[in-house]
Amino acid sequence: MALDPEDLYEVDSDVPDLGGAVLLHYFDGFMDAGSAGKLVAEHLLNSFEHRVVARFDVDRLIDYRSRRPAMTYSIDHWEDYDAPELVVNLLHDADGVPFLLLTGPEPDHDWERFCAAVRGLVERWDVRLTTGFHGIPMGAPHTRPLGVTAHATRNELVGEHRPLPNRMQVPGSIAGLLEFRFGEWGHDASGFAAHVPHYLADSTYPSAALNLLGAIASATGLNLPDDDLREASHEAEAEIARQVAGSEKVADVVRALEQQYDTFMEASGKESLLAESVEHMPTAEELGSQFERFLAEQNGGETPER
């Protein structure tokens, strides 16, 4: 028996005309190197007034035993329960243009039904474009310009971003399925993945979030100030530089990545260049282990939490 997707959500009765608006989405639980997507979502909610206009039924969509919500115990009683929320917020950019932001834990169940439910909201509000965003680890140093990988249901939506040169199979995500299904349904959809040095993938990396925000603003035409993210980026880069300068092992890793990056940029037309240089490069696991050992030394021998 087919279940009605509209049963998955409740909509505010007082939603203004949103014809031509953009729906941004970020789901917690899938890959997000450097917490880039999370930082962008938090930045948007902290920068603009917002209110919930749609709320999904998380009891039907979330597996609580695989991602147990936090509860606070105080002395002799339970004091608080951090209930998960999967909601659509209505915001307005710096020019007063309305846009929507769907955030919350990635659904564990009913992916197709959830996609159909989001489609219902998109068609109900006449949304012109849906856009997802997150971070991915990349073999590039933090001392060089970091890019953003773009993908979309139409080539025109990718813009000037350079596409990946090959095909690959990766674990599925609700964000990827949304974009795929929206393409089949004739709706414009896109996504951005900020590149994050893989030795910083488990850290909070505001520079990647800054790149994501810029890509989103450019693709959607929204006026999204980035002052707070830019300041956080400057502080994080200064701290990373300090830590790298304090460890010769980590500095060697960064220099090797710089050499690979510079060589590739100088001869980007050579098809075999990457294969020739990767042979001598440390793996992502080696890079991560070296960086973690360095941080452990700074923390008195304790391994940093991942």
Residue pairs with C-beta under 8 A, 6 or more apart in sequence:
3 110
3 113
5 113
5 114
5 116
5 117
5 119
5 120
6 117
6 120
7 57
8 56
8 57
8 60
8 61
8 110
8 113
8 114
8 117
9 54
9 55
9 56
9 57
9 117
9 121
10 54
10 55
10 57
11 53
11 54
11 121
11 124
12 51
12 52
12 53
12 54
15 53
15 90
15 125
16 90
16 98
18 90
18 98
18 100
18 125
18 126
18 127
19 125
19 126
20 126
20 128
21 97
21 98
21 99
21 100
21 125
21 126
21 127
21 128
22 99
22 100
22 127
22 128
22 129
22 130
22 131
22 220
22 222
23 88
23 99
23 100
23 101
23 102
23 118
23 121
23 122
23 125
23 127
23 129
23 130
23 131
24 44
24 99
24 100
24 101
24 102
24 130
24 131
24 132
24 133
24 216
24 220
25 101
25 102
25 103
25 118
25 130
25 131
25 132
25 175
25 178
26 37
26 38
26 40
26 41
26 101
26 102
26 103
26 132
26 133
26 134
26 175
27 103
27 104
27 105
27 106
27 107
27 132
27 173
27 174
27 175
28 38
28 103
28 104
28 105
28 106
29 67
29 105
29 106
30 106
30 134
30 173
30 174
30 175
31 134
31 135
31 136
31 173
32 38
32 134
32 135
33 134
33 135
33 136
33 137
33 138
33 194
33 196
33 198
33 200
33 201
33 205
33 208
34 135
34 194
34 196
34 200
34 201
34 203
34 204
34 205
34 207
34 208
34 209
35 135
35 203
35 204
35 205
35 209
36 133
36 134
36 135
36 194
36 196
36 205
36 208
36 209
36 211
36 212
37 133
37 134
37 135
37 194
37 209
37 212
39 204
39 206
39 208
39 209
39 229
39 232
40 133
40 209
40 212
40 213
40 216
40 229
41 101
41 103
43 209
43 213
43 226
43 228
43 229
44 91
44 101
44 224
45 89
45 91
45 101
45 103
46 228
47 224
47 225
47 228
48 91
48 92
48 93
49 91
49 92
50 89
50 90
50 91
50 101
51 89
51 90
52 87
52 88
52 89
52 90
53 88
53 89
53 90
53 100
54 87
54 88
54 121
55 85
55 86
55 87
55 88
56 86
56 87
56 104
56 107
56 114
56 117
58 83
58 84
58 85
58 86
58 104
58 105
60 109
60 110
61 86
61 107
61 108
61 109
61 110
61 114
62 84
62 86
62 105
62 107
62 108
62 109
63 108
63 109
66 108
67 84
67 105
67 108
69 81
69 82
69 83
69 84
70 81
70 82
71 78
71 80
71 81
71 82
72 78
72 79
72 80
72 81
72 82
73 79
84 104
84 105
85 104
86 102
86 103
86 104
86 105
86 107
87 102
87 103
87 104
88 100
88 101
88 102
88 121
89 100
89 101
89 102
89 103
90 98
90 99
90 100
91 98
91 99
91 100
91 101
92 98
92 99
93 99
93 222
93 223
93 224
94 223
94 224
94 225
95 223
97 221
97 222
97 223
99 220
99 222
100 125
100 127
102 118
106 173
106 174
106 175
107 114
107 174
111 174
111 177
112 177
112 181
114 174
115 174
115 177
115 178
115 181
115 182
118 130
118 178
119 181
119 182
119 185
119 187
121 127
122 130
122 182
122 187
127 187
128 188
129 157
129 188
129 189
129 190
129 219
129 220
130 178
130 179
130 182
130 187
130 188
130 189
130 190
131 189
131 190
131 191
131 192
131 216
131 219
131 220
132 175
132 178
132 179
132 190
132 191
132 192
133 191
133 192
133 193
133 194
133 212
133 215
133 216
134 175
134 192
134 193
134 194
135 193
135 194
135 195
135 196
135 201
135 205
135 208
135 209
135 212
136 149
136 193
136 194
136 195
136 196
137 196
137 197
137 198
137 201
137 284
138 146
138 147
138 195
138 196
138 197
138 198
139 198
139 257
139 260
139 278
139 281
139 284
140 146
140 195
140 197
140 257
140 261
141 197
141 254
141 257
141 258
141 261
142 197
142 200
142 205
142 207
142 237
142 240
142 254
143 254
143 258
144 258
144 261
144 262
146 194
146 195
146 196
146 197
146 207
146 208
146 211
147 161
147 162
147 195
147 211
148 161
148 192
148 193
148 194
148 195
148 211
148 212
148 215
149 161
149 163
149 164
149 192
149 193
149 195
150 157
150 158
150 159
150 161
150 163
150 190
150 191
150 192
150 193
150 215
150 219
151 158
151 163
151 179
151 190
151 191
152 158
152 179
152 188
152 189
152 190
152 191
153 179
153 182
153 183
153 187
153 188
153 189
153 190
154 183
154 188
157 188
157 190
157 219
158 190
159 218
159 219
161 192
161 215
175 191
176 191
178 189
179 189
179 190
179 191
182 188
182 189
183 189
190 219
192 212
192 215
192 216
192 219
194 208
194 209
194 211
194 212
194 215
195 208
195 211
196 205
196 208
197 205
197 257
198 284
198 287
198 288
199 250
199 253
199 287
199 288
199 290
199 291
200 240
200 291
201 284
201 288
202 288
202 306
204 236
205 236
206 229
206 232
206 233
206 235
206 236
207 233
207 236
207 237
209 229
209 233
210 226
210 229
210 230
210 233
213 224
213 226
213 229
214 226
216 222
216 224
217 223
217 224
243 250
243 294
243 295
243 298
244 250
244 251
244 254
245 251
246 294
246 298
247 294
247 297
249 290
249 293
249 294
250 290
250 291
250 294
253 282
253 287
253 290
253 291
256 280
256 281
256 282
257 281
260 277
260 278
260 281
263 273
263 277
264 273
264 274
264 277
267 273
282 290
292 303
292 304
295 303
295 304
296 302
296 303
296 304
